[in-house]
Amino acid sequence: MDSKQTVMALYGAYVTGDADQIAGLLHDEVVWTAPAGNATQVALGLGRPEDAGPPRGANDLDREAIVAFMAYNFARFFGGVDNEFRTVVAEGNVVVVEHRLSATLPNGRPYVNDYCFVYEVRDGKVWRIREYMDTRGGWAQVFGEGEPVQLIEFTGE
């Protein structure tokens, strides 16, 4: 598989929630860097609002947390998902994916946000994931004007 096929296979595995398939596509040293203090991480109990700020590695997810999120927690947090891919571009080991995620949150609120992910593939597996999104828009959709609260407990199964 080339880098683009590897990344798209990860998206396919993500949809099935198959932990073994997801893990098989992730490099042992994979790191997912998301905006610190983003609403999803706060609502899952993986971060705090005060973590937001300049990039410094706060709330980076390791392989175990990535598999747990993709296999067990994503579908618990985002219901009725529609993932509209807009752009998928690959050059060498780097793959850029732009998509719009539409879903329903555990608190019943609708959620629509645009994302851009940059993936790096090493040894045929996803090695780095960098996530970019509208953090303010996501925050408003998840929490509204209320206090940020954990909506579900993050689980490994």
N, C-alpha and C positions, 0 to 999 in steps of 0.2 A: 504494500500500500504506500502511496506517496503521502506527503504531509496533509494535503487537502482531504484525501480519502480517510486518513486517520482521524482528523478532526470531525468530519461528518459522521464517521462511525461512532465517535464519542457522543455526538448529539443523538444518534439512533439508540445507543445504549441507554442514554439518559432517559429517553421516553419510556423504555421498557422497565426501568428501575432494577435492572439486573446487575447486582453488585459485582459479581465475578467478571462480567463482560466490561463494566466500567473500569474496574481495577486493572484488567488486562490491557487497557488502552492508555493507562497512566504510568509515566516513568516513576521509578521508586523515589526520585527526588523532586517530584512535581510540587509546584507552589502556585496557588491561585491568589492573586493580589486584587482585591476589590477595594472600592473606596471605603476607608475606615469610617465606622459609625454609620454605615448606610442602614436604611430602614429594615431591610430583610435580615441583616445580621442582628440588629437590635431586637427585632420581633422574635428571632429564634434564640435569643439569649447568648449569642456569640460575640456581641460587642456592646458598646455603650455609646450614647449620643456624644459624650465628651471625647470620644476617640477621633471624631472628625477633625480634619485639618490637613496640613501638607503631608505628602507621602512619606511614611517612615516605617512601613512594615506592620503597623497595627492591624490586627485581624486577618493577616494572611492565613490561608487555609493550607494545611499539609495534606498528604495523600489520604490518610484515614478520614479526615474531616470532609474532603472532597467526595470520596465514595459515599460516606454517610449522607451528605447533603443530596447528591444526585440520586442515590438509590432509595432513600427512605424519607427525606425531609422535604424535597422539592414538591412532590405530589401532595403532601400534607399541607403545605403552605399555599401553593398555587393550584387552585381547582379549575377545571374546565379550560385548560391551557390551549391557546392558539399561538403558535410561534411562526411569525411571518418573516422568512428570510428575505432580505433585500439585496445584500451583496456578500459574496464569498470570493475572496481573492487570495491566491497563494503565490508566493515567490520563495523558492528554496524551502527552508524549514519554517518559514513564517506564514501563518494563515490568519487573515482578518475576516471576521464575520460580523455583519451588521444585521440586526433583526429587531422586530417589534414583538414584545411579549404581552399578550392579553390574557387575563385570568380573573378568578374570583378569590379573594383572600379569606382566611378563616373567620374573620369578623364580618363577612358578607359584603365588604366593599369591593367594587370593581377596580381592577388594576390594569393599566396600559402604560408601558414604558418602552422607550427605544434604548437599545444596547449596542455597544461595539465591543467585541472581544478580540484580543490579539493572542494567538496561540503560537508557541514555539514547540517544534517537534524535535526530539533527540532520540536516536536509536530506535526510530519507528514508533515512539510513544509520545504522548503529550507531556512536555517537560515544564512549560510555563504557561500560565493563563493570566492575562491582564484584562480586567473588566472596567468598562467605562459606561456610565449611564447618567441620566438626569436624577441626581440624588435628592434634590429639593422636591421635584415632582413625585418621586417615589415616596418620600417622607410624607408629603401631603396626602397621598392616596392611602398609605398604610395607616397613618395615625390621625389624619385630619388635624383639627385644632387641639385635640386631646393630648394628654401626656403619653409619651412612648411607653408601651408596656409589652412584655413578652407575650406573644399570641399563642405559640406552641412551644413545647419543650423539645429541643434538639435531641435526637436519638440516633444511636448507631445501628438500629434495626427497626 
